Amino acid sequence: MPGYANFYIGNRAVYTPPFGDATADETAVEILSRLFPGREVVALNVDRIYENGGGICCVIRQEPA
């Protein structure tokens, strides 16, 4: 199964990468929707990030002051 665990929790939404398997992508969105009620779950294409060996977590890291 693709790496759906690499998601980002925002104030009002949860962003998760889709992997092109419609059934698995839909299942991931449904599970995240149950786990994070009150937040919209958005399947966000991050292929360009993956091309460089990263994931969602790689572009949202906080920088130290």
mmCIF file of the N, C-alpha and C atoms, coordinates in Angstrom:
data_MODEL
# 
_entry.id   MODEL 
# 
loop_
_atom_site.group_PDB 
_atom_site.id 
_atom_site.type_symbol 
_atom_site.label_atom_id 
_atom_site.label_alt_id 
_atom_site.label_comp_id 
_atom_site.label_asym_id 
_atom_site.label_entity_id 
_atom_site.label_seq_id 
_atom_site.pdbx_PDB_ins_code 
_atom_site.Cartn_x 
_atom_site.Cartn_y 
_atom_site.Cartn_z 
_atom_site.occupancy 
_atom_site.B_iso_or_equiv 
_atom_site.pdbx_formal_charge 
_atom_site.auth_seq_id 
_atom_site.auth_comp_id 
_atom_site.auth_asym_id 
_atom_site.auth_atom_id 
_atom_site.pdbx_PDB_model_num 
ATOM 1   N N  . MET A 1 1  ? 0.846   -1.172 0.000  1.00 0.00 ? 1  MET A N  1 
ATOM 2   C CA . MET A 1 1  ? 0.000   0.000  0.000  1.00 0.00 ? 1  MET A CA 1 
ATOM 3   C C  . MET A 1 1  ? 0.897   1.242  0.000  1.00 0.00 ? 1  MET A C  1 
ATOM 4   N N  . PRO A 1 2  ? 0.556   2.236  -0.791 1.00 0.00 ? 2  PRO A N  1 
ATOM 5   C CA . PRO A 1 2  ? 1.345   3.472  -0.824 1.00 0.00 ? 2  PRO A CA 1 
ATOM 6   C C  . PRO A 1 2  ? 1.387   4.167  0.528  1.00 0.00 ? 2  PRO A C  1 
ATOM 7   N N  . GLY A 1 3  ? 2.220   5.183  0.622  1.00 0.00 ? 3  GLY A N  1 
ATOM 8   C CA . GLY A 1 3  ? 2.468   5.879  1.881  1.00 0.00 ? 3  GLY A CA 1 
ATOM 9   C C  . GLY A 1 3  ? 1.455   6.937  2.248  1.00 0.00 ? 3  GLY A C  1 
ATOM 10  N N  . TYR A 1 4  ? 0.224   6.541  2.510  1.00 0.00 ? 4  TYR A N  1 
ATOM 11  C CA . TYR A 1 4  ? -0.805  7.495  2.895  1.00 0.00 ? 4  TYR A CA 1 
ATOM 12  C C  . TYR A 1 4  ? -0.539  8.099  4.269  1.00 0.00 ? 4  TYR A C  1 
ATOM 13  N N  . ALA A 1 5  ? 0.348   7.516  5.039  1.00 0.00 ? 5  ALA A N  1 
ATOM 14  C CA . ALA A 1 5  ? 0.658   8.049  6.368  1.00 0.00 ? 5  ALA A CA 1 
ATOM 15  C C  . ALA A 1 5  ? 1.401   9.377  6.273  1.00 0.00 ? 5  ALA A C  1 
ATOM 16  N N  . ASN A 1 6  ? 1.900   9.714  5.118  1.00 0.00 ? 6  ASN A N  1 
ATOM 17  C CA . ASN A 1 6  ? 2.610   10.973 4.925  1.00 0.00 ? 6  ASN A CA 1 
ATOM 18  C C  . ASN A 1 6  ? 1.600   12.065 4.590  1.00 0.00 ? 6  ASN A C  1 
ATOM 19  N N  . PHE A 1 7  ? 0.779   12.430 5.588  1.00 0.00 ? 7  PHE A N  1 
ATOM 20  C CA . PHE A 1 7  ? -0.225  13.468 5.392  1.00 0.00 ? 7  PHE A CA 1 
ATOM 21  C C  . PHE A 1 7  ? 0.089   14.650 6.295  1.00 0.00 ? 7  PHE A C  1 
ATOM 22  N N  . TYR A 1 8  ? -0.572  15.775 6.035  1.00 0.00 ? 8  TYR A N  1 
ATOM 23  C CA . TYR A 1 8  ? -0.359  16.992 6.814  1.00 0.00 ? 8  TYR A CA 1 
ATOM 24  C C  . TYR A 1 8  ? -1.686  17.418 7.422  1.00 0.00 ? 8  TYR A C  1 
ATOM 25  N N  . ILE A 1 9  ? -1.672  17.733 8.706  1.00 0.00 ? 9  ILE A N  1 
ATOM 26  C CA . ILE A 1 9  ? -2.868  18.187 9.407  1.00 0.00 ? 9  ILE A CA 1 
ATOM 27  C C  . ILE A 1 9  ? -2.798  19.703 9.529  1.00 0.00 ? 9  ILE A C  1 
ATOM 28  N N  . GLY A 1 10 ? -3.710  20.393 8.869  1.00 0.00 ? 10 GLY A N  1 
ATOM 29  C CA . GLY A 1 10 ? -3.809  21.844 8.974  1.00 0.00 ? 10 GLY A CA 1 
ATOM 30  C C  . GLY A 1 10 ? -4.926  22.231 9.934  1.00 0.00 ? 10 GLY A C  1 
ATOM 31  N N  . ASN A 1 11 ? -5.146  23.515 10.081 1.00 0.00 ? 11 ASN A N  1 
ATOM 32  C CA . ASN A 1 11 ? -6.188  23.985 10.996 1.00 0.00 ? 11 ASN A CA 1 
ATOM 33  C C  . ASN A 1 11 ? -7.577  23.520 10.593 1.00 0.00 ? 11 ASN A C  1 
ATOM 34  N N  . ARG A 1 12 ? -7.862  23.543 9.297  1.00 0.00 ? 12 ARG A N  1 
ATOM 35  C CA . ARG A 1 12 ? -9.207  23.190 8.826  1.00 0.00 ? 12 ARG A CA 1 
ATOM 36  C C  . ARG A 1 12 ? -9.222  22.032 7.848  1.00 0.00 ? 12 ARG A C  1 
ATOM 37  N N  . ALA A 1 13 ? -8.049  21.532 7.500  1.00 0.00 ? 13 ALA A N  1 
ATOM 38  C CA . ALA A 1 13 ? -7.991  20.476 6.480  1.00 0.00 ? 13 ALA A CA 1 
ATOM 39  C C  . ALA A 1 13 ? -6.857  19.505 6.766  1.00 0.00 ? 13 ALA A C  1 
ATOM 40  N N  . VAL A 1 14 ? -6.974  18.333 6.179  1.00 0.00 ? 14 VAL A N  1 
ATOM 41  C CA . VAL A 1 14 ? -5.915  17.326 6.182  1.00 0.00 ? 14 VAL A CA 1 
ATOM 42  C C  . VAL A 1 14 ? -5.578  17.077 4.724  1.00 0.00 ? 14 VAL A C  1 
ATOM 43  N N  . TYR A 1 15 ? -4.287  17.135 4.408  1.00 0.00 ? 15 TYR A N  1 
ATOM 44  C CA . TYR A 1 15 ? -3.832  16.933 3.031  1.00 0.00 ? 15 TYR A CA 1 
ATOM 45  C C  . TYR A 1 15 ? -3.110  15.600 2.946  1.00 0.00 ? 15 TYR A C  1 
ATOM 46  N N  . THR A 1 16 ? -3.527  14.796 1.977  1.00 0.00 ? 16 THR A N  1 
ATOM 47  C CA . THR A 1 16 ? -2.928  13.481 1.789  1.00 0.00 ? 16 THR A CA 1 
ATOM 48  C C  . THR A 1 16 ? -2.618  13.282 0.309  1.00 0.00 ? 16 THR A C  1 
ATOM 49  N N  . PRO A 1 17 ? -1.552  12.581 -0.013 1.00 0.00 ? 17 PRO A N  1 
ATOM 50  C CA . PRO A 1 17 ? -1.242  12.368 -1.427 1.00 0.00 ? 17 PRO A CA 1 
ATOM 51  C C  . PRO A 1 17 ? -2.071  11.227 -2.012 1.00 0.00 ? 17 PRO A C  1 
ATOM 52  N N  . PRO A 1 18 ? -2.599  11.403 -3.225 1.00 0.00 ? 18 PRO A N  1 
ATOM 53  C CA . PRO A 1 18 ? -3.201  10.276 -3.930 1.00 0.00 ? 18 PRO A CA 1 
ATOM 54  C C  . PRO A 1 18 ? -2.101  9.532  -4.695 1.00 0.00 ? 18 PRO A C  1 
ATOM 55  N N  . PHE A 1 19 ? -2.342  8.263  -4.991 1.00 0.00 ? 19 PHE A N  1 
ATOM 56  C CA . PHE A 1 19 ? -1.334  7.463  -5.690 1.00 0.00 ? 19 PHE A CA 1 
ATOM 57  C C  . PHE A 1 19 ? -1.846  6.845  -6.977 1.00 0.00 ? 19 PHE A C  1 
ATOM 58  N N  . GLY A 1 20 ? -3.017  7.274  -7.434 1.00 0.00 ? 20 GLY A N  1 
ATOM 59  C CA . GLY A 1 20 ? -3.527  6.793  -8.717 1.00 0.00 ? 20 GLY A CA 1 
ATOM 60  C C  . GLY A 1 20 ? -4.320  5.508  -8.665 1.00 0.00 ? 20 GLY A C  1 
ATOM 61  N N  . ASP A 1 21 ? -4.474  4.941  -7.498 1.00 0.00 ? 21 ASP A N  1 
ATOM 62  C CA . ASP A 1 21 ? -5.330  3.761  -7.316 1.00 0.00 ? 21 ASP A CA 1 
ATOM 63  C C  . ASP A 1 21 ? -6.626  4.289  -6.711 1.00 0.00 ? 21 ASP A C  1 
ATOM 64  N N  . ALA A 1 22 ? -7.658  4.447  -7.546 1.00 0.00 ? 22 ALA A N  1 
ATOM 65  C CA . ALA A 1 22 ? -8.890  5.113  -7.119 1.00 0.00 ? 22 ALA A CA 1 
ATOM 66  C C  . ALA A 1 22 ? -9.492  4.502  -5.856 1.00 0.00 ? 22 ALA A C  1 
ATOM 67  N N  . THR A 1 23 ? -9.501  3.184  -5.761 1.00 0.00 ? 23 THR A N  1 
ATOM 68  C CA . THR A 1 23 ? -10.084 2.528  -4.597 1.00 0.00 ? 23 THR A CA 1 
ATOM 69  C C  . THR A 1 23 ? -9.268  2.807  -3.343 1.00 0.00 ? 23 THR A C  1 
ATOM 70  N N  . ALA A 1 24 ? -7.957  2.658  -3.422 1.00 0.00 ? 24 ALA A N  1 
ATOM 71  C CA . ALA A 1 24 ? -7.098  2.903  -2.261 1.00 0.00 ? 24 ALA A CA 1 
ATOM 72  C C  . ALA A 1 24 ? -7.100  4.380  -1.880 1.00 0.00 ? 24 ALA A C  1 
ATOM 73  N N  . ASP A 1 25 ? -7.086  5.269  -2.877 1.00 0.00 ? 25 ASP A N  1 
ATOM 74  C CA . ASP A 1 25 ? -7.112  6.707  -2.593 1.00 0.00 ? 25 ASP A CA 1 
ATOM 75  C C  . ASP A 1 25 ? -8.400  7.081  -1.869 1.00 0.00 ? 25 ASP A C  1 
ATOM 76  N N  . GLU A 1 26 ? -9.517  6.574  -2.346 1.00 0.00 ? 26 GLU A N  1 
ATOM 77  C CA . GLU A 1 26 ? -10.813 6.860  -1.721 1.00 0.00 ? 26 GLU A CA 1 
ATOM 78  C C  . GLU A 1 26 ? -10.878 6.302  -0.299 1.00 0.00 ? 26 GLU A C  1 
ATOM 79  N N  . THR A 1 27 ? -10.345 5.111  -0.102 1.00 0.00 ? 27 THR A N  1 
ATOM 80  C CA . THR A 1 27 ? -10.326 4.504  1.232  1.00 0.00 ? 27 THR A CA 1 
ATOM 81  C C  . THR A 1 27 ? -9.492  5.354  2.187  1.00 0.00 ? 27 THR A C  1 
ATOM 82  N N  . ALA A 1 28 ? -8.349  5.835  1.730  1.00 0.00 ? 28 ALA A N  1 
ATOM 83  C CA . ALA A 1 28 ? -7.497  6.676  2.571  1.00 0.00 ? 28 ALA A CA 1 
ATOM 84  C C  . ALA A 1 28 ? -8.228  7.956  2.974  1.00 0.00 ? 28 ALA A C  1 
ATOM 85  N N  . VAL A 1 29 ? -8.911  8.588  2.022  1.00 0.00 ? 29 VAL A N  1 
ATOM 86  C CA . VAL A 1 29 ? -9.661  9.817  2.323  1.00 0.00 ? 29 VAL A CA 1 
ATOM 87  C C  . VAL A 1 29 ? -10.781 9.518  3.321  1.00 0.00 ? 29 VAL A C  1 
ATOM 88  N N  . GLU A 1 30 ? -11.480 8.414  3.147  1.00 0.00 ? 30 GLU A N  1 
ATOM 89  C CA . GLU A 1 30 ? -12.565 8.044  4.071  1.00 0.00 ? 30 GLU A CA 1 
ATOM 90  C C  . GLU A 1 30 ? -12.029 7.805  5.482  1.00 0.00 ? 30 GLU A C  1 
ATOM 91  N N  . ILE A 1 31 ? -10.933 7.101  5.598  1.00 0.00 ? 31 ILE A N  1 
ATOM 92  C CA . ILE A 1 31 ? -10.352 6.818  6.921  1.00 0.00 ? 31 ILE A CA 1 
ATOM 93  C C  . ILE A 1 31 ? -9.899  8.116  7.588  1.00 0.00 ? 31 ILE A C  1 
ATOM 94  N N  . LEU A 1 32 ? -9.195  8.959  6.840  1.00 0.00 ? 32 LEU A N  1 
ATOM 95  C CA . LEU A 1 32 ? -8.739  10.226 7.412  1.00 0.00 ? 32 LEU A CA 1 
ATOM 96  C C  . LEU A 1 32 ? -9.918  11.112 7.800  1.00 0.00 ? 32 LEU A C  1 
ATOM 97  N N  . SER A 1 33 ? -10.993 11.066 7.027  1.00 0.00 ? 33 SER A N  1 
ATOM 98  C CA . SER A 1 33 ? -12.190 11.845 7.360  1.00 0.00 ? 33 SER A CA 1 
ATOM 99  C C  . SER A 1 33 ? -12.787 11.412 8.696  1.00 0.00 ? 33 SER A C  1 
ATOM 100 N N  . ARG A 1 34 ? -12.770 10.101 8.949  1.00 0.00 ? 34 ARG A N  1 
ATOM 101 C CA . ARG A 1 34 ? -13.277 9.601  10.236 1.00 0.00 ? 34 ARG A CA 1 
ATOM 102 C C  . ARG A 1 34 ? -12.335 9.963  11.380 1.00 0.00 ? 34 ARG A C  1 
ATOM 103 N N  . LEU A 1 35 ? -11.039 9.943  11.114 1.00 0.00 ? 35 LEU A N  1 
ATOM 104 C CA . LEU A 1 35 ? -10.056 10.243 12.156 1.00 0.00 ? 35 LEU A CA 1 
ATOM 105 C C  . LEU A 1 35 ? -9.981  11.727 12.492 1.00 0.00 ? 35 LEU A C  1 
ATOM 106 N N  . PHE A 1 36 ? -10.336 12.585 11.540 1.00 0.00 ? 36 PHE A N  1 
ATOM 107 C CA . PHE A 1 36 ? -10.247 14.034 11.737 1.00 0.00 ? 36 PHE A CA 1 
ATOM 108 C C  . PHE A 1 36 ? -11.577 14.700 11.416 1.00 0.00 ? 36 PHE A C  1 
ATOM 109 N N  . PRO A 1 37 ? -12.596 14.422 12.228 1.00 0.00 ? 37 PRO A N  1 
ATOM 110 C CA . PRO A 1 37 ? -13.899 15.043 11.967 1.00 0.00 ? 37 PRO A CA 1 
ATOM 111 C C  . PRO A 1 37 ? -13.787 16.561 12.091 1.00 0.00 ? 37 PRO A C  1 
ATOM 112 N N  . GLY A 1 38 ? -14.525 17.261 11.254 1.00 0.00 ? 38 GLY A N  1 
ATOM 113 C CA . GLY A 1 38 ? -14.488 18.716 11.286 1.00 0.00 ? 38 GLY A CA 1 
ATOM 114 C C  . GLY A 1 38 ? -13.424 19.311 10.373 1.00 0.00 ? 38 GLY A C  1 
ATOM 115 N N  . ARG A 1 39 ? -12.584 18.469 9.795  1.00 0.00 ? 39 ARG A N  1 
ATOM 116 C CA . ARG A 1 39 ? -11.585 18.940 8.840  1.00 0.00 ? 39 ARG A CA 1 
ATOM 117 C C  . ARG A 1 39 ? -11.897 18.349 7.467  1.00 0.00 ? 39 ARG A C  1 
ATOM 118 N N  . GLU A 1 40 ? -11.711 19.160 6.450  1.00 0.00 ? 40 GLU A N  1 
ATOM 119 C CA . GLU A 1 40 ? -11.844 18.668 5.083  1.00 0.00 ? 40 GLU A CA 1 
ATOM 120 C C  . GLU A 1 40 ? -10.602 17.847 4.754  1.00 0.00 ? 40 GLU A C  1 
ATOM 121 N N  . VAL A 1 41 ? -10.778 16.710 4.108  1.00 0.00 ? 41 VAL A N  1 
ATOM 122 C CA . VAL A 1 41 ? -9.636  15.902 3.682  1.00 0.00 ? 41 VAL A CA 1 
ATOM 123 C C  . VAL A 1 41 ? -9.437  16.140 2.185  1.00 0.00 ? 41 VAL A C  1 
ATOM 124 N N  . VAL A 1 42 ? -8.249  16.601 1.837  1.00 0.00 ? 42 VAL A N  1 
ATOM 125 C CA . VAL A 1 42 ? -7.930  16.977 0.461  1.00 0.00 ? 42 VAL A CA 1 
ATOM 126 C C  . VAL A 1 42 ? -6.846  16.045 -0.067 1.00 0.00 ? 42 VAL A C  1 
ATOM 127 N N  . ALA A 1 43 ? -7.133  15.384 -1.185 1.00 0.00 ? 43 ALA A N  1 
ATOM 128 C CA . ALA A 1 43 ? -6.120  14.574 -1.862 1.00 0.00 ? 43 ALA A CA 1 
ATOM 129 C C  . ALA A 1 43 ? -5.333  15.532 -2.752 1.00 0.00 ? 43 ALA A C  1 
ATOM 130 N N  . LEU A 1 44 ? -4.098  15.759 -2.392 1.00 0.00 ? 44 LEU A N  1 
ATOM 131 C CA . LEU A 1 44 ? -3.259  16.759 -3.046 1.00 0.00 ? 44 LEU A CA 1 
ATOM 132 C C  . LEU A 1 44 ? -2.127  16.074 -3.801 1.00 0.00 ? 44 LEU A C  1 
ATOM 133 N N  . ASN A 1 45 ? -2.079  16.277 -5.104 1.00 0.00 ? 45 ASN A N  1 
ATOM 134 C CA . ASN A 1 45 ? -1.045  15.663 -5.916 1.00 0.00 ? 45 ASN A CA 1 
ATOM 135 C C  . ASN A 1 45 ? 0.308   16.290 -5.580 1.00 0.00 ? 45 ASN A C  1 
ATOM 136 N N  . VAL A 1 46 ? 1.220   15.477 -5.102 1.00 0.00 ? 46 VAL A N  1 
ATOM 137 C CA . VAL A 1 46 ? 2.554   15.946 -4.727 1.00 0.00 ? 46 VAL A CA 1 
ATOM 138 C C  . VAL A 1 46 ? 3.643   15.204 -5.512 1.00 0.00 ? 46 VAL A C  1 
ATOM 139 N N  . ASP A 1 47 ? 3.304   14.784 -6.719 1.00 0.00 ? 47 ASP A N  1 
ATOM 140 C CA . ASP A 1 47 ? 4.261   14.035 -7.543 1.00 0.00 ? 47 ASP A CA 1 
ATOM 141 C C  . ASP A 1 47 ? 5.571   14.795 -7.725 1.00 0.00 ? 47 ASP A C  1 
ATOM 142 N N  . ARG A 1 48 ? 5.516   16.107 -7.895 1.00 0.00 ? 48 ARG A N  1 
ATOM 143 C CA . ARG A 1 48 ? 6.745   16.899 -8.093 1.00 0.00 ? 48 ARG A CA 1 
ATOM 144 C C  . ARG A 1 48 ? 7.644   16.823 -6.862 1.00 0.00 ? 48 ARG A C  1 
ATOM 145 N N  . ILE A 1 49 ? 7.046   16.756 -5.687 1.00 0.00 ? 49 ILE A N  1 
ATOM 146 C CA . ILE A 1 49 ? 7.841   16.631 -4.459 1.00 0.00 ? 49 ILE A CA 1 
ATOM 147 C C  . ILE A 1 49 ? 8.471   15.238 -4.413 1.00 0.00 ? 49 ILE A C  1 
ATOM 148 N N  . TYR A 1 50 ? 7.674   14.208 -4.732 1.00 0.00 ? 50 TYR A N  1 
ATOM 149 C CA . TYR A 1 50 ? 8.178   12.833 -4.711 1.00 0.00 ? 50 TYR A CA 1 
ATOM 150 C C  . TYR A 1 50 ? 9.300   12.623 -5.723 1.00 0.00 ? 50 TYR A C  1 
ATOM 151 N N  . GLU A 1 51 ? 9.242   13.331 -6.846 1.00 0.00 ? 51 GLU A N  1 
ATOM 152 C CA . GLU A 1 51 ? 10.294  13.194 -7.857 1.00 0.00 ? 51 GLU A CA 1 
ATOM 153 C C  . GLU A 1 51 ? 11.672  13.498 -7.277 1.00 0.00 ? 51 GLU A C  1 
ATOM 154 N N  . ASN A 1 52 ? 11.713  14.334 -6.272 1.00 0.00 ? 52 ASN A N  1 
ATOM 155 C CA . ASN A 1 52 ? 12.976  14.725 -5.650 1.00 0.00 ? 52 ASN A CA 1 
ATOM 156 C C  . ASN A 1 52 ? 13.254  13.977 -4.357 1.00 0.00 ? 52 ASN A C  1 
ATOM 157 N N  . GLY A 1 53 ? 12.476  12.922 -4.104 1.00 0.00 ? 53 GLY A N  1 
ATOM 158 C CA . GLY A 1 53 ? 12.738  12.060 -2.960 1.00 0.00 ? 53 GLY A CA 1 
ATOM 159 C C  . GLY A 1 53 ? 12.116  12.510 -1.661 1.00 0.00 ? 53 GLY A C  1 
ATOM 160 N N  . GLY A 1 54 ? 11.187  13.457 -1.719 1.00 0.00 ? 54 GLY A N  1 
ATOM 161 C CA . GLY A 1 54 ? 10.564  13.954 -0.495 1.00 0.00 ? 54 GLY A CA 1 
ATOM 162 C C  . GLY A 1 54 ? 9.102   13.581 -0.415 1.00 0.00 ? 54 GLY A C  1 
ATOM 163 N N  . GLY A 1 55 ? 8.439   14.146 0.557  1.00 0.00 ? 55 GLY A N  1 
ATOM 164 C CA . GLY A 1 55 ? 7.010   13.962 0.751  1.00 0.00 ? 55 GLY A CA 1 
ATOM 165 C C  . GLY A 1 55 ? 6.432   15.232 1.334  1.00 0.00 ? 55 GLY A C  1 
ATOM 166 N N  . ILE A 1 56 ? 5.160   15.199 1.676  1.00 0.00 ? 56 ILE A N  1 
ATOM 167 C CA . ILE A 1 56 ? 4.516   16.383 2.230  1.00 0.00 ? 56 ILE A CA 1 
ATOM 168 C C  . ILE A 1 56 ? 5.284   16.903 3.436  1.00 0.00 ? 56 ILE A C  1 
ATOM 169 N N  . CYS A 1 57 ? 5.747   15.994 4.277  1.00 0.00 ? 57 CYS A N  1 
ATOM 170 C CA . CYS A 1 57 ? 6.451   16.420 5.492  1.00 0.00 ? 57 CYS A CA 1 
ATOM 171 C C  . CYS A 1 57 ? 7.717   17.206 5.175  1.00 0.00 ? 57 CYS A C  1 
ATOM 172 N N  . CYS A 1 58 ? 8.282   16.983 4.000  1.00 0.00 ? 58 CYS A N  1 
ATOM 173 C CA . CYS A 1 58 ? 9.531   17.654 3.635  1.00 0.00 ? 58 CYS A CA 1 
ATOM 174 C C  . CYS A 1 58 ? 9.336   19.122 3.272  1.00 0.00 ? 58 CYS A C  1 
ATOM 175 N N  . VAL A 1 59 ? 8.140   19.509 2.878  1.00 0.00 ? 59 VAL A N  1 
ATOM 176 C CA . VAL A 1 59 ? 7.919   20.894 2.472  1.00 0.00 ? 59 VAL A CA 1 
ATOM 177 C C  . VAL A 1 59 ? 7.195   21.719 3.527  1.00 0.00 ? 59 VAL A C  1 
ATOM 178 N N  . ILE A 1 60 ? 6.812   21.112 4.627  1.00 0.00 ? 60 ILE A N  1 
ATOM 179 C CA . ILE A 1 60 ? 6.100   21.850 5.666  1.00 0.00 ? 60 ILE A CA 1 
ATOM 180 C C  . ILE A 1 60 ? 6.895   21.932 6.962  1.00 0.00 ? 60 ILE A C  1 
ATOM 181 N N  . ARG A 1 61 ? 8.119   21.505 6.927  1.00 0.00 ? 61 ARG A N  1 
ATOM 182 C CA . ARG A 1 61 ? 8.934   21.550 8.141  1.00 0.00 ? 61 ARG A CA 1 
ATOM 183 C C  . ARG A 1 61 ? 9.079   22.981 8.637  1.00 0.00 ? 61 ARG A C  1 
ATOM 184 N N  . GLN A 1 62 ? 9.052   23.109 9.938  1.00 0.00 ? 62 GLN A N  1 
ATOM 185 C CA . GLN A 1 62 ? 9.270   24.424 10.514 1.00 0.00 ? 62 GLN A CA 1 
ATOM 186 C C  . GLN A 1 62 ? 10.763  24.702 10.552 1.00 0.00 ? 62 GLN A C  1 
ATOM 187 N N  . GLU A 1 63 ? 11.111  25.921 10.292 1.00 0.00 ? 63 GLU A N  1 
ATOM 188 C CA . GLU A 1 63 ? 12.506  26.351 10.360 1.00 0.00 ? 63 GLU A CA 1 
ATOM 189 C C  . GLU A 1 63 ? 12.759  26.953 11.732 1.00 0.00 ? 63 GLU A C  1 
ATOM 190 N N  . PRO A 1 64 ? 13.878  26.608 12.358 1.00 0.00 ? 64 PRO A N  1 
ATOM 191 C CA . PRO A 1 64 ? 14.177  27.200 13.657 1.00 0.00 ? 64 PRO A CA 1 
ATOM 192 C C  . PRO A 1 64 ? 14.445  28.709 13.509 1.00 0.00 ? 64 PRO A C  1 
ATOM 193 N N  . ALA A 1 65 ? 14.168  29.434 14.569 1.00 0.00 ? 65 ALA A N  1 
ATOM 194 C CA . ALA A 1 65 ? 14.382  30.890 14.558 1.00 0.00 ? 65 ALA A CA 1 
ATOM 195 C C  . ALA A 1 65 ? 15.856  31.211 14.469 1.00 0.00 ? 65 ALA A C  1 
# 
